[in-house]
Amino acid sequence: MRKVTREQYKKYVNQIAAINGIDALDVAGKFTVEPSVSQTLEEKIQESSGFLKTINIVPVDEQSGDKIGLGIDRPVASTTNTDEKDREPIDPTNLDEQGYMCTQTNFDTALKYSKLDSWAKFKDFQVKIRNQIVKRQALDRIMIGWNGTKRARTSDFTVNKLLQDVNIGWLEKIRKGAPDQVMSKILDEAGAVVSEKIRIGKTGDYHNLDALVMDAVNELIAAWFQDDTELVAIVGRSLLADKYFPIVNKEQENSEMLAADVIISQKRIGGLQAVRVPSFPDNTILITRLDNLSIYWQDGTRRRHIIDNPKRDRIENYESVNEAYVVEDYQCAALIENINILKPAAPAPTEG
């Protein structure tokens, strides 16, 4: 690390110590991040991603508890003959008996001296370090949300490249908590499996994706959400690329990009806005309102320590927080998996 870099790094450490009310030397030991600082960091993480801006990222006091139900409303209008019974108020956020459980996620990052040296000449040196950390945490949260299936005591990135074993994400919450909201195969009227995949094409189970999405909305989404104008169809990259973004070099004519990680197609699938988000599984569609998805983080659990490690020529930032991925209302979600786009039959060879 160059001398000027060392001076910039000391200022960075001193600033972190000052805003957390600790001595600069204590930054190298594990400390609890101040609540106001933690809140600011969470806001920066959310602001760094177009997708995270559209969902709920909220602090909770307890490690486990009932869902908050942010952004989700159920009908509450009713009539009552009070000569016969009392009026019974309805809690529109009392959605189900499945609450949340926040568990520790580590967001540990390392920055090589060489990278810090290249940043040291800029006045926003501290901001560049913060942004590097914040951006990666945002992308990892999105990846866990779509692909997480369990929380291992010790995760293994060499096996689970999509962070499947860090926490239980939204799609797995739907599979386990509301299997009736999942369409992954074709059944006959008696419940027997007709096809292990959902085949799309002239000879398939549905002629096109539009018919599939319309059927899923009608059959799986609760009646009071079916006409909700905020419903979207989050679609895997391969499905969108094949039909809705055919002109790769003219993407702006076919889509709207939000903060570089959300693409909203101007075309629609089954009457719903088509949305593409990083790390979303291929051959999959999730129909829901975006504000039906939440990340809860437990207030007071963000821990951090920063180490200058000359043995590895890098600065190491160790950070953790207790968090949970929550689907606020399962009846406002339909998960379609195992979609198989059938290729058109090859034309018969002509004679002669």
SETI-813251 format. One line per 5 residues: number of its first residue (from 0); their letters; for each residue x, y, z of C-alpha. Coordinates in Angstrom, 2 decimals. Each point is the difference from the previous one (the first is absolute). Example, Ala and Ser with C-alpha at 12.3 -4.5 7.8 and 13.67 -1.06 7.14 Angstrom:
% residues 2
0 = as = 12.30 -4.50 7.80 | 1.37 3.44 -0.66
***
This chain:
% residues 352
0 = mrkvt = 0.00 0.00 0.00 | 1.40 3.38 -1.00 | 0.51 2.80 2.53 | -2.85 2.11 -1.38 | -2.25 -3.07 0.06
5 = reqyk = 0.95 -0.68 3.59 | -0.98 3.55 0.94 | -3.34 -0.33 -1.79 | -0.64 -3.34 1.66 | 0.69 1.46 3.46
10 = kyvnq = -2.55 2.74 -0.68 | -2.49 -2.66 -1.07 | 0.50 -2.02 3.18 | -0.18 3.13 2.16 | -3.27 0.98 -1.65
15 = iaain = -1.54 -3.42 0.64 | 1.15 0.17 3.62 | -1.42 3.51 0.45 | -3.49 -0.74 -1.35 | -0.20 -3.14 2.15
20 = gidal = 1.29 1.68 3.15 | 3.06 -2.22 0.45 | 3.77 0.42 0.01 | 1.76 -0.40 -3.35 | 1.97 -2.94 1.37
25 = dvagk = -3.26 -1.80 0.81 | -1.01 -0.15 -3.67 | 2.30 -3.01 -0.37 | -2.03 -1.80 2.67 | -3.61 -1.03 -0.43
30 = ftvep = -2.41 2.81 0.87 | -3.75 0.56 -0.27 | -0.87 2.60 -2.59 | -1.97 2.95 1.36 | -3.75 -0.28 -0.80
35 = svsqt = -0.05 3.25 -1.98 | 3.06 -1.07 -1.99 | -1.50 -3.41 -0.60 | -3.21 1.60 -1.30 | 1.98 2.27 -2.32
40 = leeki = 1.97 -2.96 -1.33 | -3.21 -1.93 -0.68 | -1.37 2.98 -1.89 | 3.18 0.21 -2.08 | -0.25 -3.72 -0.82
45 = qessg = -3.59 0.45 -1.11 | 0.78 3.11 -2.03 | 2.82 -1.78 -1.84 | -2.44 -2.36 -1.70 | -3.00 0.77 -2.17
50 = flkti = -1.60 -3.27 1.08 | 0.56 0.44 3.74 | -1.67 3.41 -0.25 | -3.23 -1.72 -1.07 | -0.19 -2.44 2.93
55 = nivpv = -0.09 0.49 3.79 | 3.20 0.06 2.04 | -1.01 0.68 3.58 | 1.46 -0.29 3.50 | -1.64 -2.22 2.60
60 = deqsg = 0.66 -0.05 3.73 | -0.36 -3.72 0.63 | 1.89 -2.86 -1.63 | -3.28 -1.75 -0.75 | -3.62 1.04 -0.11
65 = dkigl = -3.04 0.66 -2.16 | 0.25 1.45 -3.49 | -0.48 3.72 -0.32 | -2.12 -0.18 -3.16 | 1.49 3.09 -1.63
70 = gidrp = -1.61 1.09 -3.22 | -2.66 -2.73 0.02 | -3.68 0.75 0.48 | -2.94 -2.40 0.23 | -3.68 0.93 -0.23
75 = vastt = -1.46 1.16 3.32 | -3.44 1.28 -1.11 | -2.94 -1.88 1.50 | -3.50 0.31 1.45 | -1.30 -1.29 3.34
80 = ntdek = -3.45 -0.33 1.50 | 0.92 1.22 3.47 | -3.33 -1.25 1.36 | 1.37 -3.49 -0.45 | 3.79 0.29 0.40
85 = drepi = 2.84 2.40 0.70 | 1.95 1.65 -2.79 | 3.33 -1.78 -0.54 | 2.89 2.19 -1.17 | 2.45 -1.53 -2.47
90 = dptnl = 3.78 0.43 0.16 | 1.13 0.30 -3.65 | 3.59 -0.77 1.01 | -0.77 -3.15 2.02 | 0.90 -2.18 -2.95
95 = deqgy = 0.95 -3.44 1.27 | 1.52 -1.82 2.93 | 3.43 -0.22 -1.62 | 2.13 2.77 1.42 | 3.67 0.83 -0.52
100 = mctqt = 3.31 -1.09 1.51 | 3.08 2.19 -0.43 | 3.30 -1.88 -0.21 | 3.55 1.27 -0.31 | 1.38 0.72 -3.45
105 = nfdta = 3.66 0.90 -0.39 | 0.92 2.59 -2.63 | 3.79 -0.18 0.15 | 1.97 1.85 -2.67 | 3.66 0.59 -0.81
110 = lkysk = 1.66 2.79 -1.98 | 3.53 -0.43 -1.30 | 2.61 2.67 0.69 | 0.41 0.50 -3.75 | -3.66 0.99 -0.37
115 = ldswa = 0.17 2.34 2.97 | 3.15 1.57 -1.46 | -1.88 0.76 -3.21 | -2.82 1.65 1.98 | 2.20 1.99 2.41
120 = kfkdf = 0.36 2.97 -2.38 | -3.75 0.61 -0.02 | -1.70 2.26 2.54 | -2.85 -2.51 0.36 | 2.33 -2.80 1.13
125 = qvkir = -2.21 -0.92 2.96 | -3.14 0.05 -2.14 | 1.59 -2.37 -2.53 | 0.76 -2.53 2.73 | -3.51 0.29 1.40
130 = nqivk = -1.63 -0.32 -3.42 | 2.02 -3.11 -0.83 | -1.21 -1.67 3.20 | -3.60 1.22 -0.34 | -0.40 -1.08 -3.63
135 = rqald = 1.22 -3.52 0.70 | -2.31 -0.37 2.99 | -2.94 1.11 -2.14 | 0.75 -2.50 -2.78 | 0.53 -2.81 2.49
140 = rimig = -3.33 0.68 1.66 | -1.76 -0.23 -3.36 | 1.82 -3.25 -0.79 | -0.97 -1.54 3.35 | -3.58 1.17 -0.39
145 = wngtk = -0.44 -1.89 -3.27 | 2.22 -3.03 0.58 | 0.29 -0.61 3.75 | -1.41 -3.36 1.07 | 1.53 -0.48 3.46
150 = rarts = 2.37 1.43 2.58 | 3.05 -2.17 0.51 | 2.06 0.39 3.16 | 2.94 0.64 -2.32 | -0.85 0.89 -3.59
155 = dftvn = 2.05 -1.38 -2.90 | 0.39 2.36 -2.95 | 1.97 -2.57 -1.98 | -3.17 -2.11 -0.19 | -2.74 2.64 0.28
160 = kllqd = 1.02 2.70 -2.44 | -3.36 1.75 0.33 | 0.15 0.15 3.82 | -2.63 -2.72 0.33 | 1.19 -0.92 3.52
165 = vnigw = 0.24 3.47 1.61 | -3.68 0.58 0.79 | -3.49 -1.02 -1.11 | -1.13 2.30 -2.79 | -3.39 1.09 -1.31
170 = lekir = -0.52 -2.78 -2.53 | 0.82 -2.73 2.50 | -2.30 1.67 2.53 | -2.84 -0.36 -2.53 | 0.91 -3.63 -0.78
175 = kgapd = 0.03 -0.95 3.69 | -2.55 2.38 1.46 | -2.58 0.01 -2.78 | 0.45 -2.98 -2.36 | -3.48 0.62 -1.42
180 = qvmsk = 1.37 3.24 -1.47 | 2.59 -1.93 -2.06 | -0.48 -1.34 -3.51 | 2.87 -2.27 -1.03 | -1.66 -2.84 -1.92
185 = ildea = -3.19 -0.81 -1.87 | -2.65 -2.11 1.74 | -3.20 -1.52 -1.32 | -3.39 0.41 1.70 | 0.72 -3.01 2.24
190 = gavvs = 3.30 1.51 1.17 | 2.23 -2.36 -1.98 | 3.15 1.46 -1.56 | -0.40 0.56 -3.73 | 3.33 1.74 -0.49
195 = ekiri = 2.92 0.73 2.34 | 0.56 3.25 -1.91 | -2.28 2.81 -1.13 | 0.33 -0.17 -3.77 | -0.50 3.19 -2.01
200 = gktgd = -0.66 -0.25 -3.73 | -2.54 -1.07 -2.59 | 0.17 -3.62 1.16 | 0.55 0.83 3.69 | -2.15 0.53 3.06
205 = yhnld = -0.34 3.72 -0.81 | 0.38 1.60 -3.42 | 1.98 2.93 1.40 | 1.22 1.69 3.18 | -2.95 2.38 -0.04
210 = alvmd = -2.47 -2.85 0.41 | 2.12 -1.51 2.79 | 0.17 3.25 1.98 | -3.71 0.72 -0.42 | -0.87 -3.49 1.23
215 = avnel = 2.34 0.33 3.01 | -1.57 3.33 0.99 | -3.52 -1.40 -0.29 | 0.74 -3.24 1.86 | 2.63 0.94 2.60
220 = iaawf = -0.30 3.70 0.82 | -2.74 0.94 2.49 | -3.03 1.61 -1.64 | 0.56 3.39 1.67 | 3.52 0.21 -1.47
225 = qddte = -0.72 -1.25 -3.54 | -0.81 3.44 -1.39 | 2.66 1.78 2.03 | 1.86 2.32 -2.38 | 3.22 -0.49 2.00
230 = lvaiv = 0.26 -3.71 -0.82 | 3.08 -0.78 -2.11 | 1.51 -3.09 -1.57 | 3.64 -0.41 1.04 | 1.51 -2.17 -2.71
235 = grsll = 3.23 -1.97 -0.42 | 2.61 1.42 -2.36 | -0.34 -2.71 -2.65 | -3.77 0.45 -0.30 | 0.23 3.76 -0.39
240 = adkyf = 2.95 -0.19 -2.36 | -1.80 -2.40 -2.32 | -3.21 1.98 -0.45 | 0.05 3.43 1.56 | 3.51 1.33 -0.63
245 = pivnk = 0.86 -1.29 -3.48 | 1.95 3.11 -1.07 | 3.05 -0.21 2.23 | 1.67 3.11 -1.42 | -3.14 2.13 0.39
250 = eqens = -0.97 -0.94 3.53 | -1.18 3.48 0.93 | -2.65 -0.18 -2.71 | -1.42 -3.15 1.55 | 0.42 0.62 3.69
255 = emlaa = 0.45 2.43 2.82 | 3.07 -0.46 2.20 | -0.04 0.92 3.68 | 3.32 0.46 1.83 | 1.64 -2.55 -2.29
260 = dviis = -1.46 -3.07 1.71 | -3.69 0.05 -0.96 | -1.33 -0.19 -3.54 | -3.69 0.69 -0.54 | -1.26 -1.10 -3.39
265 = qkrig = -2.35 2.27 -1.89 | -1.76 -3.17 -1.13 | -2.21 -1.95 2.37 | -0.43 -3.67 0.87 | -3.60 -1.06 0.55
270 = glqav = -0.94 3.62 0.57 | 2.71 0.54 2.65 | 3.15 2.10 -0.18 | 3.00 -2.24 -0.67 | 2.96 0.62 2.34
275 = rvpsf = 3.52 -1.40 -0.04 | 2.16 0.12 3.14 | 3.56 -1.27 0.68 | 0.45 -3.63 1.05 | -3.62 -1.00 -0.62
280 = pdnti = -0.16 -3.69 -1.01 | -0.42 -0.95 -3.64 | -3.22 -1.67 -1.17 | -1.86 1.61 2.90 | -2.65 2.69 0.43
285 = litrl = -1.10 1.62 3.27 | -3.28 1.91 -0.09 | -0.40 2.42 2.91 | 0.08 3.60 1.06 | 3.59 1.12 0.61
290 = dnlsi = -0.97 1.46 3.37 | -1.15 -3.48 0.99 | 3.69 -0.87 0.40 | 1.92 1.12 3.08 | 3.33 -0.28 1.74
295 = ywqdg = -0.16 0.43 3.76 | 3.20 0.84 1.87 | 0.22 -0.13 3.77 | 0.87 3.35 1.53 | 3.14 0.01 2.12
300 = trrrh = 1.53 -3.11 -1.58 | 2.31 1.55 -2.57 | 3.54 -0.81 1.09 | 3.19 1.11 -1.67 | 3.76 0.05 0.22
305 = iidnp = 2.63 1.15 -2.47 | 3.49 -1.46 -0.21 | 3.08 1.10 -1.90 | 1.49 -3.36 -1.00 | 3.51 0.48 -1.46
310 = krdri = 0.42 -3.79 -0.26 | -2.56 0.08 -2.81 | 0.69 3.55 -1.25 | -3.57 1.06 0.66 | -2.52 1.67 2.26
315 = enyes = -2.65 -2.38 1.37 | -3.48 1.17 1.00 | -1.91 -2.51 2.14 | -3.69 0.84 0.27 | -3.11 -1.93 1.05
320 = vneay = -3.68 0.60 0.66 | -3.00 -2.15 0.92 | -2.52 -0.02 -2.85 | -2.97 -1.88 -1.44 | -1.62 -0.20 -3.44
325 = vvedy = -3.77 0.33 0.19 | -2.94 -0.40 -2.38 | -2.64 2.17 1.65 | -3.08 -1.68 -1.49 | 0.26 -3.37 -1.75
330 = qcaal = -3.38 0.48 -1.66 | 1.51 2.90 -1.94 | 2.68 -2.28 -1.49 | 0.08 -2.68 -2.68 | 3.24 -1.84 -0.71
335 = ienin = 0.30 -1.78 -3.35 | 3.01 -2.30 -0.45 | 1.33 -2.59 -2.46 | -1.13 1.95 -3.05 | 1.11 -1.67 -3.21
340 = ilkpa = -0.23 1.97 -3.26 | -0.57 -2.56 -2.77 | 1.94 0.51 -3.18 | -2.06 0.10 -3.21 | 0.03 -3.27 -1.90
345 = apapt = 2.50 -0.08 -2.84 | -1.68 0.17 -3.42 | -0.26 -3.28 -1.82 | 2.64 -0.48 -2.71 | -1.22 0.59 -3.51
350 = eg = 0.48 -2.59 -2.67 | 2.06 0.48 -3.09
***
